[in-house]
Amino acid sequence: MKLLLGTRNPEKIRDYQKYLIHRDLKLVTLPELGIWEEPLEIGETYKDNALQKARFYAEKTEYATLGEDGGFEVEALDNRPGIESRRWVGPNGTDEDRIKKVLELLGKEKNRKARLTFTAVVYFPSERDYVEVSSSVEGVVPEKASSIVRKNFPYRSLLFFPQYNKYYVDLSEKEEQEIDHRKKACKELLLKLEPYLS
């Protein structure tokens, strides 16, 4: 089965190519198909947006398509930025702007609990059906961000794991594998895709 990855984020593509491995599954990317349009993200939940993306690209190509959406949730900020994680500093906001806004809003707040969470949906256009998985990884937000910022992943510079005494962005590959929420989700997704692959 061919599965289209409904994202152009190179880091996410690499993750899926690393974790979504099955002998009957061939991953296809949007750049390979020359598709550059993007659907509007107007859902009220991660699942809404993930399904919108998956359906948009699936209907264009007739491939089963994976869409995902997620965000950074800070408990003391009523789980904001959440679904607005990419957009909450405006259309021209930078990764540094996103980091700065979280730290400014948190101030000296004692409750620093936060998590990165996401939902992935695979939509099957011929069946008009889908499967979904969700996963998250939890930590805290210190008063300062890491000095390292990975492009398109600003919140990994804010999420700190006491068990490793490191920010997400500073984890070794082995440590990242141990807690990676996308890896966990892919494992579950492969189980849910099994009936469609056999």
Phi and psi in degrees as GROMACS dihedral restraints (atoms count N, CA, C in turn):
[ dihedral_restraints ]
;  ai    aj    ak    al  type     phi  dphi    fc
    3     4     5     6     1   -89.8    20    10
    4     5     6     7     1   132.4    20    10
    6     7     8     9     1  -122.4    20    10
    7     8     9    10     1   119.0    20    10
    9    10    11    12     1   -84.2    20    10
   10    11    12    13     1   130.0    20    10
   12    13    14    15     1   -87.9    20    10
   13    14    15    16     1   113.1    20    10
   15    16    17    18     1   -83.7    20    10
   16    17    18    19     1    52.1    20    10
   18    19    20    21     1  -148.3    20    10
   19    20    21    22     1   150.7    20    10
   21    22    23    24     1  -109.6    20    10
   22    23    24    25     1     3.7    20    10
   24    25    26    27     1   -70.0    20    10
   25    26    27    28     1   113.5    20    10
   27    28    29    30     1   -61.1    20    10
   28    29    30    31     1   -32.7    20    10
   30    31    32    33     1   -67.2    20    10
   31    32    33    34     1   -42.6    20    10
   33    34    35    36     1   -66.6    20    10
   34    35    36    37     1   -40.6    20    10
   36    37    38    39     1   -58.9    20    10
   37    38    39    40     1   -45.1    20    10
   39    40    41    42     1   -61.2    20    10
   40    41    42    43     1   -41.4    20    10
   42    43    44    45     1   -60.0    20    10
   43    44    45    46     1   -48.1    20    10
   45    46    47    48     1   -65.0    20    10
   46    47    48    49     1   -37.4    20    10
   48    49    50    51     1   -66.1    20    10
   49    50    51    52     1   -26.5    20    10
   51    52    53    54     1   -82.7    20    10
   52    53    54    55     1   -36.6    20    10
   54    55    56    57     1  -105.5    20    10
   55    56    57    58     1   -24.6    20    10
   57    58    59    60     1   -96.1    20    10
   58    59    60    61     1    73.8    20    10
   60    61    62    63     1  -114.0    20    10
   61    62    63    64     1   124.2    20    10
   63    64    65    66     1  -154.8    20    10
   64    65    66    67     1   141.3    20    10
   66    67    68    69     1   -60.7    20    10
   67    68    69    70     1   -25.4    20    10
   69    70    71    72     1  -101.9    20    10
   70    71    72    73     1    15.5    20    10
   72    73    74    75     1  -124.1    20    10
   73    74    75    76     1   125.5    20    10
   75    76    77    78     1  -118.2    20    10
   76    77    78    79     1   122.1    20    10
   78    79    80    81     1   -86.1    20    10
   79    80    81    82     1   136.8    20    10
   81    82    83    84     1  -123.2    20    10
   82    83    84    85     1   144.3    20    10
   84    85    86    87     1  -112.6    20    10
   85    86    87    88     1   158.7    20    10
   87    88    89    90     1   -60.1    20    10
   88    89    90    91     1   -45.0    20    10
   90    91    92    93     1   -58.9    20    10
   91    92    93    94     1   -37.2    20    10
   93    94    95    96     1   -60.4    20    10
   94    95    96    97     1   -33.3    20    10
   96    97    98    99     1   -92.6    20    10
   97    98    99   100     1    -2.3    20    10
   99   100   101   102     1    68.9    20    10
  100   101   102   103     1    31.6    20    10
  102   103   104   105     1  -100.7    20    10
  103   104   105   106     1   123.9    20    10
  105   106   107   108     1  -120.7    20    10
  106   107   108   109     1   -11.3    20    10
  108   109   110   111     1   -69.2    20    10
  109   110   111   112     1   157.5    20    10
  111   112   113   114     1  -130.6    20    10
  112   113   114   115     1   140.7    20    10
  114   115   116   117     1   -75.7    20    10
  115   116   117   118     1   158.0    20    10
  117   118   119   120     1   -72.1    20    10
  118   119   120   121     1   143.5    20    10
  120   121   122   123     1  -104.5    20    10
  121   122   123   124     1    93.7    20    10
  123   124   125   126     1  -121.8    20    10
  124   125   126   127     1    13.7    20    10
  126   127   128   129     1   -74.9    20    10
  127   128   129   130     1   165.2    20    10
  129   130   131   132     1   -96.0    20    10
  130   131   132   133     1   -11.1    20    10
  132   133   134   135     1  -134.5    20    10
  133   134   135   136     1   165.8    20    10
  135   136   137   138     1   -58.9    20    10
  136   137   138   139     1   -41.2    20    10
  138   139   140   141     1   -62.4    20    10
  139   140   141   142     1   -43.5    20    10
  141   142   143   144     1   -54.2    20    10
  142   143   144   145     1   -49.9    20    10
  144   145   146   147     1   -67.5    20    10
  145   146   147   148     1   -40.6    20    10
  147   148   149   150     1   -62.0    20    10
  148   149   150   151     1   -42.5    20    10
  150   151   152   153     1   -68.5    20    10
  151   152   153   154     1   -39.0    20    10
  153   154   155   156     1   -58.6    20    10
  154   155   156   157     1   -46.5    20    10
  156   157   158   159     1   -63.2    20    10
  157   158   159   160     1   -48.7    20    10
  159   160   161   162     1   -60.6    20    10
  160   161   162   163     1   -45.1    20    10
  162   163   164   165     1   -66.5    20    10
  163   164   165   166     1   -40.8    20    10
  165   166   167   168     1   -56.6    20    10
  166   167   168   169     1   -50.9    20    10
  168   169   170   171     1   -76.1    20    10
  169   170   171   172     1   -32.3    20    10
  171   172   173   174     1   -65.0    20    10
  172   173   174   175     1   -40.2    20    10
  174   175   176   177     1   -71.6    20    10
  175   176   177   178     1   -25.3    20    10
  177   178   179   180     1   -73.7    20    10
  178   179   180   181     1   -35.7    20    10
  180   181   182   183     1  -113.8    20    10
  181   182   183   184     1   -19.1    20    10
  183   184   185   186     1    66.9    20    10
  184   185   186   187     1    14.3    20    10
  186   187   188   189     1   -89.3    20    10
  187   188   189   190     1   147.2    20    10
  189   190   191   192     1   -57.6    20    10
  190   191   192   193     1   134.9    20    10
  192   193   194   195     1  -133.0    20    10
  193   194   195   196     1   138.8    20    10
  195   196   197   198     1   -97.7    20    10
  196   197   198   199     1   129.0    20    10
  198   199   200   201     1  -123.2    20    10
  199   200   201   202     1   147.8    20    10
  201   202   203   204     1  -140.5    20    10
  202   203   204   205     1   156.2    20    10
  204   205   206   207     1  -151.7    20    10
  205   206   207   208     1   146.9    20    10
  207   208   209   210     1  -163.0    20    10
  208   209   210   211     1  -174.9    20    10
  210   211   212   213     1  -168.6    20    10
  211   212   213   214     1   179.1    20    10
  213   214   215   216     1  -105.1    20    10
  214   215   216   217     1   124.1    20    10
  216   217   218   219     1  -117.6    20    10
  217   218   219   220     1   121.7    20    10
  219   220   221   222     1  -108.3    20    10
  220   221   222   223     1   118.7    20    10
  222   223   224   225     1   -54.7    20    10
  223   224   225   226     1   -46.3    20    10
  225   226   227   228     1   -70.6    20    10
  226   227   228   229     1   -13.6    20    10
  228   229   230   231     1  -103.6    20    10
  229   230   231   232     1    28.4    20    10
  231   232   233   234     1    55.8    20    10
  232   233   234   235     1    40.8    20    10
  234   235   236   237     1    64.1    20    10
  235   236   237   238     1    19.0    20    10
  237   238   239   240     1   -80.2    20    10
  238   239   240   241     1   160.4    20    10
  240   241   242   243     1   -72.3    20    10
  241   242   243   244     1   -18.2    20    10
  243   244   245   246     1    52.0    20    10
  244   245   246   247     1  -127.5    20    10
  246   247   248   249     1   -63.7    20    10
  247   248   249   250     1   -17.8    20    10
  249   250   251   252     1   -92.6    20    10
  250   251   252   253     1     8.6    20    10
  252   253   254   255     1   -49.5    20    10
  253   254   255   256     1   -38.8    20    10
  255   256   257   258     1   -84.6    20    10
  256   257   258   259     1   -27.2    20    10
  258   259   260   261     1  -106.0    20    10
  259   260   261   262     1    -7.6    20    10
  261   262   263   264     1   -73.7    20    10
  262   263   264   265     1    -6.8    20    10
  264   265   266   267     1  -109.6    20    10
  265   266   267   268     1    20.4    20    10
  267   268   269   270     1    88.6    20    10
  268   269   270   271     1   167.2    20    10
  270   271   272   273     1   -64.6    20    10
  271   272   273   274     1   -23.9    20    10
  273   274   275   276     1  -104.8    20    10
  274   275   276   277     1    10.9    20    10
  276   277   278   279     1   -66.1    20    10
  277   278   279   280     1   145.4    20    10
  279   280   281   282     1  -100.7    20    10
  280   281   282   283     1   170.4    20    10
  282   283   284   285     1   -58.2    20    10
  283   284   285   286     1   -40.1    20    10
  285   286   287   288     1   -64.3    20    10
  286   287   288   289     1   -36.7    20    10
  288   289   290   291     1   -63.2    20    10
  289   290   291   292     1   -39.7    20    10
  291   292   293   294     1   -64.7    20    10
  292   293   294   295     1   -44.9    20    10
  294   295   296   297     1   -61.5    20    10
  295   296   297   298     1   -47.4    20    10
  297   298   299   300     1   -60.7    20    10
  298   299   300   301     1   -40.8    20    10
  300   301   302   303     1   -65.4    20    10
  301   302   303   304     1   -41.1    20    10
  303   304   305   306     1   -60.6    20    10
  304   305   306   307     1   -48.4    20    10
  306   307   308   309     1   -64.0    20    10
  307   308   309   310     1   -38.9    20    10
  309   310   311   312     1   -65.1    20    10
  310   311   312   313     1   -44.1    20    10
  312   313   314   315     1   -68.7    20    10
  313   314   315   316     1   -34.6    20    10
  315   316   317   318     1   -72.7    20    10
  316   317   318   319     1   -37.0    20    10
  318   319   320   321     1    53.0    20    10
  319   320   321   322     1  -127.3    20    10
  321   322   323   324     1   -98.9    20    10
  322   323   324   325     1    15.9    20    10
  324   325   326   327     1   -48.1    20    10
  325   326   327   328     1   135.0    20    10
  327   328   329   330     1   -76.2    20    10
  328   329   330   331     1   -39.4    20    10
  330   331   332   333     1   -77.7    20    10
  331   332   333   334     1   108.0    20    10
  333   334   335   336     1  -109.5    20    10
  334   335   336   337     1    13.4    20    10
  336   337   338   339     1   -64.5    20    10
  337   338   339   340     1   138.9    20    10
  339   340   341   342     1  -154.3    20    10
  340   341   342   343     1   164.4    20    10
  342   343   344   345     1  -152.8    20    10
  343   344   345   346     1   152.7    20    10
  345   346   347   348     1  -100.2    20    10
  346   347   348   349     1   129.7    20    10
  348   349   350   351     1  -140.1    20    10
  349   350   351   352     1   152.0    20    10
  351   352   353   354     1  -157.0    20    10
  352   353   354   355     1   161.6    20    10
  354   355   356   357     1  -125.4    20    10
  355   356   357   358     1   134.9    20    10
  357   358   359   360     1  -117.3    20    10
  358   359   360   361     1   139.3    20    10
  360   361   362   363     1  -127.3    20    10
  361   362   363   364     1   135.2    20    10
  363   364   365   366     1  -110.8    20    10
  364   365   366   367     1   120.6    20    10
  366   367   368   369     1  -105.5    20    10
  367   368   369   370     1   133.2    20    10
  369   370   371   372     1  -107.7    20    10
  370   371   372   373     1   106.0    20    10
  372   373   374   375     1   -63.8    20    10
  373   374   375   376     1   -34.4    20    10
  375   376   377   378     1   -69.7    20    10
  376   377   378   379     1   -35.7    20    10
  378   379   380   381     1   -90.9    20    10
  379   380   381   382     1   -12.9    20    10
  381   382   383   384     1    51.3    20    10
  382   383   384   385     1    45.1    20    10
  384   385   386   387     1  -133.4    20    10
  385   386   387   388     1   166.9    20    10
  387   388   389   390     1  -152.0    20    10
  388   389   390   391     1   161.0    20    10
  390   391   392   393     1  -121.3    20    10
  391   392   393   394     1   154.9    20    10
  393   394   395   396     1  -140.7    20    10
  394   395   396   397     1   151.6    20    10
  396   397   398   399     1  -140.2    20    10
  397   398   399   400     1   152.4    20    10
  399   400   401   402     1  -133.1    20    10
  400   401   402   403     1   150.5    20    10
  402   403   404   405     1  -156.2    20    10
  403   404   405   406     1   155.7    20    10
  405   406   407   408     1  -150.3    20    10
  406   407   408   409     1   163.7    20    10
  408   409   410   411     1  -135.2    20    10
  409   410   411   412     1   133.7    20    10
  411   412   413   414     1  -112.3    20    10
  412   413   414   415     1   147.7    20    10
  414   415   416   417     1  -161.6    20    10
  415   416   417   418     1  -150.0    20    10
  417   418   419   420     1  -134.7    20    10
  418   419   420   421     1   162.8    20    10
  420   421   422   423     1  -107.4    20    10
  421   422   423   424     1   110.9    20    10
  423   424   425   426     1   -69.9    20    10
  424   425   426   427     1   177.1    20    10
  426   427   428   429     1   -75.8    20    10
  427   428   429   430     1   -17.2    20    10
  429   430   431   432     1  -125.5    20    10
  430   431   432   433     1   147.6    20    10
  432   433   434   435     1   -84.6    20    10
  433   434   435   436     1   163.3    20    10
  435   436   437   438     1   -63.3    20    10
  436   437   438   439     1   150.7    20    10
  438   439   440   441     1   -76.0    20    10
  439   440   441   442     1   -13.5    20    10
  441   442   443   444     1   -95.2    20    10
  442   443   444   445     1   130.2    20    10
  444   445   446   447     1  -125.4    20    10
  445   446   447   448     1   121.9    20    10
  447   448   449   450     1   -90.0    20    10
  448   449   450   451     1   124.2    20    10
  450   451   452   453     1   -51.6    20    10
  451   452   453   454     1   132.7    20    10
  453   454   455   456     1    72.8    20    10
  454   455   456   457     1     0.1    20    10
  456   457   458   459     1  -130.3    20    10
  457   458   459   460     1    56.6    20    10
  459   460   461   462     1   -62.3    20    10
  460   461   462   463     1   -32.7    20    10
  462   463   464   465     1   -74.9    20    10
  463   464   465   466     1   -12.6    20    10
  465   466   467   468     1   -71.1    20    10
  466   467   468   469     1   -15.2    20    10
  468   469   470   471     1   -86.9    20    10
  469   470   471   472     1    -7.7    20    10
  471   472   473   474     1  -107.6    20    10
  472   473   474   475     1   -30.4    20    10
  474   475   476   477     1   -82.3    20    10
  475   476   477   478     1   119.4    20    10
  477   478   479   480     1  -113.8    20    10
  478   479   480   481     1   136.7    20    10
  480   481   482   483     1  -109.6    20    10
  481   482   483   484     1   107.2    20    10
  483   484   485   486     1   -56.3    20    10
  484   485   486   487     1   -33.3    20    10
  486   487   488   489     1   -64.9    20    10
  487   488   489   490     1   -25.6    20    10
  489   490   491   492     1  -105.6    20    10
  490   491   492   493     1   -11.9    20    10
  492   493   494   495     1    55.9    20    10
  493   494   495   496     1    41.8    20    10
  495   496   497   498     1  -145.4    20    10
  496   497   498   499     1   153.4    20    10
  498   499   500   501     1   -74.1    20    10
  499   500   501   502     1   157.0    20    10
  501   502   503   504     1   -52.6    20    10
  502   503   504   505     1   -45.4    20    10
  504   505   506   507     1   -64.3    20    10
  505   506   507   508     1   -20.0    20    10
  507   508   509   510     1   -97.7    20    10
  508   509   510   511     1    -0.8    20    10
  510   511   512   513     1   -65.3    20    10
  511   512   513   514     1   147.5    20    10
  513   514   515   516     1   -71.7    20    10
  514   515   516   517     1   166.2    20    10
  516   517   518   519     1   -59.9    20    10
  517   518   519   520     1   -40.2    20    10
  519   520   521   522     1   -63.2    20    10
  520   521   522   523     1   -45.1    20    10
  522   523   524   525     1   -65.1    20    10
  523   524   525   526     1   -40.5    20    10
  525   526   527   528     1   -63.1    20    10
  526   527   528   529     1   -38.9    20    10
  528   529   530   531     1   -60.9    20    10
  529   530   531   532     1   -34.1    20    10
  531   532   533   534     1   -68.1    20    10
  532   533   534   535     1   -31.1    20    10
  534   535   536   537     1  -116.6    20    10
  535   536   537   538     1    -3.3    20    10
  537   538   539   540     1   -56.3    20    10
  538   539   540   541     1   116.2    20    10
  540   541   542   543     1   -72.5    20    10
  541   542   543   544     1   -27.0    20    10
  543   544   545   546     1   -71.8    20    10
  544   545   546   547     1   -36.7    20    10
  546   547   548   549     1   -61.8    20    10
  547   548   549   550     1   -44.9    20    10
  549   550   551   552     1   -61.4    20    10
  550   551   552   553     1   -43.3    20    10
  552   553   554   555     1   -65.0    20    10
  553   554   555   556     1   -38.7    20    10
  555   556   557   558     1   -64.6    20    10
  556   557   558   559     1   -37.2    20    10
  558   559   560   561     1   -60.6    20    10
  559   560   561   562     1   -45.6    20    10
  561   562   563   564     1   -67.8    20    10
  562   563   564   565     1   -38.6    20    10
  564   565   566   567     1   -64.0    20    10
  565   566   567   568     1   -40.8    20    10
  567   568   569   570     1   -60.1    20    10
  568   569   570   571     1   -36.9    20    10
  570   571   572   573     1   -64.9    20    10
  571   572   573   574     1   -41.9    20    10
  573   574   575   576     1   -72.1    20    10
  574   575   576   577     1   -24.6    20    10
  576   577   578   579     1   -83.3    20    10
  577   578   579   580     1   -16.8    20    10
  579   580   581   582     1   -48.0    20    10
  580   581   582   583     1   -46.9    20    10
  582   583   584   585     1   -61.4    20    10
  583   584   585   586     1   -28.8    20    10
  585   586   587   588     1   -83.1    20    10
  586   587   588   589     1   -18.2    20    10
  588   589   590   591     1   -91.9    20    10
  589   590   591   592     1   -23.8    20    10
